[in-house]
Amino acid sequence: MTSVLGSPLWSRQSEIVDDVFRHRRIAVKTGHSVGKTYLAARATLAWFYLFPGNAKVITTAPTWSQVSKLLWAEIGAVWAKLPPQMGGTLLGTELRGARDHFAIGLSTDSAERFQGHHSPNLLVILDEAPGVRAEIWEAAESLRAGGNATILALGNPTTPSGPFYDAFTSARSLWACRTISAFDSPNLAGLDVEQLLNLPDEELDRNEYPTLTSRRWVRERATEWGVGSSLWQARVLGEFPEDGDDSLIPLRLVTAAAERSVEVDADATWQAGIDVAGPGADETVLCVRHGGRVVLLKAWQHSDPRGDILAALAPYQTRA
């Protein structure tokens, strides 16, 4: 990214750029002002220039103002500094190369706008993704059906529901998921909450990256919102709020468990557990684990899945 665009990236941004070129679906939940739009703009330009002649980039956000005045304003600012020999013509929210080589910003008032944009190298960027309507997510996903498409979804995890939430929960196996907390950013790297709260006042304005989340802003949020509040979780830590009355296990613990590498001893205990559904739309769920590692997780919606459960347990009958 730096060699192509002359734009420096800090460590977590670099990881996400690598993900864009290695995975087909990338979901990134972040705290406030950690460089999300900066990253999306540069990912757009890097994709456009690294696949000359046959690349398309489609970007969107919940509102046209967010598309044109935030993301594409940032794209335009970077593009204006590029050497002329890199080519391309910028027209508002569209960067044109050859006939089938372009990047474009689309509004979300019509899912039909997203149809037909197939390409050997297609990147779809959903900025402020939690606010993008479900039908736009579906339209973006449809582009993957007949071509080679990558989806990058970024946003503050303010709502524990919808397609963005699903990417980190029920559909997690289909996504490369990243979380960026304010405490991951260069201005707060190496600090925890207690250390930040005890910093002398003059230390609060020492920020290596003035445009990223500042130490003072985070400490003020700790005072105003409270550490552990829903706003703190979403806007500072980049975690979905844990305020659901029926939540048994916080999402952050599920996420940490999914990312943790577990070494299992051959003699570790095998166990199977079943959560039997009651009336309504609940699912009956079966989980088999070997030591600390989950080896099977299945769910059934119909009212009497006993035969399915027995069949799923058969390979573990002598072990669990």
C-alpha positions in Angstrom: 0.0 0.0 0.0 2.8 2.4 0.9 4.7 1.6 -2.3 1.7 2.1 -4.5 0.0 5.1 -2.9 2.6 6.5 -0.6 0.2 6.1 2.3 1.6 4.7 5.6 -0.5 2.1 7.5 -0.2 1.1 11.1 -0.1 -2.5 12.1 -3.8 -3.4 12.2 -4.5 -1.6 9.0 -1.8 -3.5 7.3 -3.3 -6.8 8.5 -6.7 -5.9 7.0 -5.1 -4.9 3.6 -3.5 -8.3 3.6 -6.9 -9.9 4.3 -8.4 -8.1 1.4 -6.0 -9.8 -1.0 -6.2 -13.2 0.7 -9.9 -13.7 1.6 -13.2 -13.3 -0.1 -15.2 -11.9 2.8 -13.7 -9.6 5.4 -15.6 -8.0 8.3 -13.9 -5.4 10.5 -15.6 -4.0 13.6 -13.8 -1.0 15.1 -13.9 1.6 17.8 -14.3 5.3 16.9 -11.7 7.1 14.8 -9.2 4.3 14.3 -8.7 5.0 10.6 -11.5 3.0 9.1 -12.4 5.4 6.2 -8.7 6.1 5.6 -8.2 2.3 5.1 -11.3 1.9 2.9 -10.2 4.7 0.6 -6.7 3.3 0.2 -8.0 -0.2 -0.3 -10.1 1.1 -3.1 -7.2 2.7 -4.9 -4.8 -0.2 -4.3 -7.3 -2.6 -5.8 -7.9 -0.3 -8.8 -4.2 0.1 -9.6 -2.9 -3.4 -8.7 -5.3 -5.0 -11.3 -4.9 -2.7 -14.3 -7.4 -3.1 -17.0 -9.8 -5.6 -15.4 -10.7 -4.5 -11.9 -13.9 -3.0 -10.5 -14.5 -1.5 -7.0 -18.0 -0.7 -5.8 -18.3 1.3 -2.6 -21.4 2.2 -0.6 -22.5 3.3 2.9 -25.9 3.9 4.6 -26.3 7.4 3.1 -25.2 9.2 0.0 -23.5 11.9 2.1 -21.3 9.2 3.7 -20.4 7.9 0.3 -19.6 11.2 -1.3 -18.5 13.5 1.5 -16.5 11.0 3.6 -15.2 8.0 1.7 -14.9 9.5 -1.8 -13.6 12.8 -0.4 -10.8 10.7 1.1 -10.3 8.8 -2.1 -10.1 12.1 -4.0 -7.5 13.6 -1.6 -5.2 10.6 -2.0 -5.7 10.3 -5.8 -4.8 14.0 -6.3 -1.3 13.3 -4.9 -0.6 10.3 -7.1 1.8 10.6 -10.0 -0.1 11.4 -13.3 1.5 8.4 -15.0 -0.6 6.1 -12.7 -3.5 7.0 -14.9 -7.3 7.0 -14.2 -9.8 9.9 -14.4 -11.6 11.0 -11.3 -15.2 12.3 -11.7 -16.8 12.9 -8.4 -17.5 9.5 -7.0 -16.1 7.5 -9.9 -12.6 6.7 -10.9 -12.3 5.6 -14.5 -9.7 3.5 -16.3 -10.5 1.4 -19.3 -14.0 0.3 -20.3 -14.3 -2.4 -17.6 -11.8 -0.9 -15.2 -13.4 1.5 -12.6 -14.1 2.3 -9.0 -17.5 3.8 -8.1 -19.5 5.0 -5.2 -23.2 3.9 -5.2 -26.1 5.1 -3.1 -28.2 2.5 -1.2 -31.6 3.6 -2.4 -31.9 0.8 -4.9 -30.4 -2.7 -4.8 -30.7 -2.8 -8.6 -27.7 -0.4 -8.8 -25.5 -3.3 -7.7 -26.5 -5.8 -10.3 -24.4 -6.8 -13.3 -21.1 -5.5 -12.0 -19.2 -8.8 -12.4 -15.5 -8.8 -13.0 -12.4 -11.1 -12.7 -11.3 -8.8 -9.9 -14.2 -7.2 -8.1 -14.0 -5.6 -4.6 -17.2 -4.4 -2.8 -16.7 -2.1 0.2 -19.5 -1.6 2.7 -18.5 1.4 4.8 -20.4 1.9 8.0 -21.7 -1.6 7.3 -24.1 -2.0 10.3 -26.3 0.7 8.8 -26.3 -0.7 5.3 -29.8 -2.2 4.6 -30.1 -6.0 4.4 -31.2 -5.9 0.7 -27.9 -4.1 -0.2 -26.0 -6.8 1.6 -27.9 -9.4 -0.5 -27.2 -7.5 -3.7 -23.5 -7.3 -2.8 -23.5 -11.0 -2.1 -25.2 -11.8 -5.4 -22.2 -10.4 -7.2 -20.1 -13.3 -5.8 -22.4 -15.9 -7.5 -21.1 -15.4 -11.1 -17.6 -14.0 -10.6 -14.5 -13.5 -8.5 -15.7 -11.0 -5.9 -14.3 -9.9 -2.5 -16.4 -8.1 0.1 -14.9 -5.8 2.8 -17.4 -4.7 5.4 -16.3 -2.1 8.1 -18.2 -0.4 10.9 -18.7 0.5 14.5 -20.6 -2.5 16.1 -23.5 -0.4 17.5 -26.3 -2.9 16.7 -26.3 -6.6 17.9 -28.4 -7.7 14.9 -28.4 -7.7 11.1 -25.9 -9.0 8.5 -22.8 -7.3 10.0 -23.6 -8.9 13.4 -24.2 -12.2 11.7 -20.7 -12.0 10.1 -19.2 -12.2 13.7 -21.7 -14.8 15.0 -23.8 -17.2 13.1 -21.9 -16.8 9.8 -18.5 -16.4 11.3 -17.0 -19.4 9.5 -17.6 -17.6 6.2 -15.8 -14.4 7.1 -12.3 -13.3 8.0 -13.1 -11.2 11.1 -11.1 -8.4 12.7 -11.7 -6.2 15.7 -9.8 -2.9 16.3 -10.2 -1.3 19.7 -9.1 2.2 20.4 -6.5 0.6 22.7 -5.0 -1.1 19.6 -4.4 2.3 17.8 -1.0 3.9 17.9 -2.1 6.7 20.3 -3.1 4.3 23.0 -0.9 1.2 22.2 0.6 -0.3 25.4 -2.0 1.3 27.7 -4.9 -0.3 29.5 -7.9 1.4 31.0 -6.4 1.8 34.4 -3.1 3.2 33.1 -5.0 5.7 30.9 -7.2 6.9 33.8 -4.0 7.5 35.8 -2.1 9.4 33.2 -1.1 13.0 34.0 -3.1 15.6 32.1 -0.1 16.7 30.0 0.3 13.1 28.7 -3.3 13.0 27.3 -2.4 15.2 24.4 0.6 13.2 23.3 -0.8 11.5 20.3 1.5 10.1 17.6 -1.4 10.2 15.0 -3.4 13.4 15.6 -6.3 12.2 13.3 -6.8 8.9 15.2 -8.6 8.4 18.5 -6.9 10.5 21.2 -6.0 9.5 24.7 -8.1 12.4 26.1 -11.2 11.5 24.1 -11.1 7.9 25.4 -10.6 9.0 29.0 -13.5 11.5 28.7 -15.7 8.7 27.4 -14.7 6.5 30.4 -16.0 9.3 32.6 -19.1 10.2 30.7 -20.2 6.8 29.5 -18.6 4.5 32.0 -16.2 1.6 31.4 -18.4 -1.3 30.4 -21.4 0.7 29.1 -22.9 -0.2 25.7 -21.4 3.0 24.2 -18.0 2.2 25.6 -18.1 -1.3 24.2 -19.1 -0.2 20.7 -17.4 3.1 20.3 -14.2 2.5 22.2 -13.6 -1.3 22.2 -15.1 -2.1 18.9 -17.4 -4.8 20.5 -21.1 -5.4 20.0 -23.0 -4.1 23.1 -23.8 -6.8 25.7 -27.1 -5.3 26.9 -29.4 -8.1 25.7 -31.6 -9.4 28.5 -31.3 -13.0 27.1 -27.6 -13.0 26.5 -25.9 -15.8 28.4 -22.4 -15.6 27.0 -21.0 -12.2 25.9 -19.9 -12.0 22.3 -16.4 -10.9 23.2 -15.8 -14.2 25.0 -17.2 -16.1 22.0 -14.9 -14.1 19.7 -11.9 -14.7 21.9 -12.6 -18.4 22.1 -12.9 -18.7 18.3 -9.6 -16.9 17.8 -7.7 -18.9 20.5 -5.4 -21.8 19.4 -6.0 -24.8 21.6 -3.6 -27.8 21.8 -5.5 -31.0 22.7 -3.9 -33.9 24.4 -4.9 -37.3 22.8 -6.1 -38.4 26.2 -8.4 -35.4 26.7 -12.0 -36.1 27.6 -14.7 -36.3 24.9 -18.0 -34.7 25.8 -21.3 -34.1 24.0 -23.9 -31.6 25.0 -27.4 -31.0 23.7 -29.6 -27.8 24.2 -33.1 -29.0 23.5 -35.4 -26.5 21.9 -38.7 -25.6 23.6 -41.8 -24.3 21.8 -41.4 -21.7 19.2 -38.6 -20.9 16.7 -35.7 -22.1 18.9 -33.2 -24.7 17.5 -32.0 -27.9 19.1 -28.2 -27.7 19.2 -25.6 -30.4 19.5 -22.0 -29.7 20.5 -19.2 -32.2 20.7 -15.8 -31.2 22.2 -12.5 -32.9 22.7 -10.8 -31.2 25.6 -11.0 -27.5 25.0 -11.7 -27.8 21.2 -15.1 -27.9 19.6 -15.1 -30.6 16.9 -18.8 -30.6 16.0 -21.6 -28.0 16.2 -25.0 -28.7 14.6 -28.5 -27.3 14.9 -32.0 -28.4 13.8 -35.1 -26.4 13.6 -37.7 -29.2 13.3 -39.7 -30.4 16.3 -38.2 -33.9 16.7 -34.6 -34.1 15.6 -33.8 -37.2 17.7 -32.8 -39.3 14.7 -30.6 -36.6 13.3 -28.9 -36.2 16.7 -28.2 -40.0 17.0 -26.8 -40.1 13.5 -24.5 -37.1 14.2 -23.3 -38.7 17.5 -22.6 -42.1 15.9 -18.9 -41.4 15.0 -18.3 -40.4 18.7 -20.2 -43.2 20.4 -17.2 -45.0 21.8 -15.4 -41.8 22.8 -17.9 -39.4 24.3 
